[in-house]
Amino acid sequence: MLQLSQQLAQHVKPWASAEGITSTTIPGLELLRVDSPMTCLGSSIYDPAICLIAQGEKVLWLGDRQMTYGPLSCLFTSVHLPVLAKVTKASPEQPYLGVKINIAPPEVADLVMALGDELPPLSEAPCPELACGLCRAQAGASMVNAILRLVQLLDSPRDARILAPLVHREILYWALVSEMGGRMRRFATADSQIHRISKVITLLKDRFHEPLKMGDLATMANMSESSLFHGFKQVTRMSPLQFQKKLRLHEARRLMLSEGIEASTASFRVGYESPSHFSRDYSRQFGAPPRTDVLRLRGGPLDQKTESLLR
């Protein structure tokens, strides 16, 4: 496994030549690179994806949950989630390197149908951790080999056009038969609670700046308000109101960094009615008032890297 990790890092590094997120010519494949530990928390909205660290270490925070994520740790995100992250182990000689493979429910559902009864039955035991939209597992050799082959296809665009979709499907297969497979199946099943909650999450993501009522969200998801609240908290580790607030704060931070607008303007654009209320929430989320935080992020090369990781 150590050899596989080294091989993957060697193939990712040339394609991820700059810090931040690098899109590739293979649809759905992105590469990540950071050259030194981050001094500030990065904030981003994680999309449904499978991510694998080839080298380095990162700490993630989702609501009240903290996860450390190291070499050959595989992360599965089943829904859009506002996450805080900090790379803790990286250097110019051995940068943090990661591979991200975007996924969609229909892809997973198609493979679940193809496998049919060959998949082990889902556990019926109630477990809040199993419903969380973010899970981590140590990748097996078969999955790492498949991800390595997908990255290697970047060297051959002609072969990638035909083979990349097949390798992508193979990666989903190895994920489905791994310990994260149960969550992936719930994510892809149209009548599952997680799938219904994912529809609410998508709505909140698209309309986070609007005032939304719990009753309207519950009706859209065909759930009671109580079921939606508890199910939503299991999946996202926060309530719908907290989730919407984090989306607003993430977007306001991005606007101030990328567009250079003032905090008061950003607060109104993301749906806050009171700049002082926005400043209090922002300070609780990022550990400093908006202006202080943005100046800190812009303060030097290391912090500019953090900005490049914000999406």
Phi, psi and omega in degrees: 000324177298319179295319178298317179300317180294319179297317180296316179299319181297326181276331179286319189305313181296327181279331175262069188281339180242154179292149180109205183258128180248119173285151181238175179284349177269119183305133177084355181255123177232150180240147183234142179215136172221133187264352179202158181303144182277138178271341181236154176288132172271146179236134180204163176260112179282130176272164172303119187193164167249126180238142179227130176272127176270330185199141178098191183209146181221148173246134180243148173233123174236107184057239182266008185253133177243137181226134172259138197222109187242193184305131181063017167283132180253128181247129177245122176251119186267341181218171175289127184222134174279117188235141169261141183215153178212120175286125185251345181223111180191153176206161178302326179284321179231077182292160169291126181229132180221158177239130178240129180238109181289143181227162179227147181308318181300325178298315182291317181299320180298319181287323176300317179295321181294324181281328177054232185288354181285345176278143177295150181295149177289143177289137178266355182292127179292128180209112181304324182297325182291338181270352183297139182284359180229121179225153182234142176211156176280127184288143175277167183299323182295317180293317180297319177301317181293318179295321177300317180294325178295316179295321180298332180294344175299335180284347184221084182304324180297313179293323184299325183302324181266317190274331184302315178299327179290319179291323176302315179295323178297320178298317177299321179300309182296328176292320182294328181266006177266185182292343177270000185299322180299318180293321179297321181292320178294324179297324187269344185277121189299329183263009180278156180297319181298321179295319179294319179293327179297330176293322177293319179298318179298319178297314179297321180296319182282334186231038185296337183277354182262149172288126182236141182262142181302322181297320179293320179295318181296319179297317180298323182273357183057046180225159172287159179299321181295314180296319179296315183299310183290320178294320179298319182291327176294317185286318189253351184066023177201164178282164177303321179294317177296321179298312180299319180298317180294321176300317179297317182291320177300314182292320178298319178298317180297318180297317181294323180285314189272332183248352176069023181276160181288159182299319182296320178293316178299320182297317179292323182293332180264001172113000177281144177262341183234118177300327180291322176296317177301315182298320179295313180296319181298316181297321178293324183285313189250001174082006179198155176299160185308309184297316180298317182296314182294319177298322178295318179294331180266006191286342182187178183304321183295319183282333175296328176298317179301319179300321182293340181272350180283139184236000000 
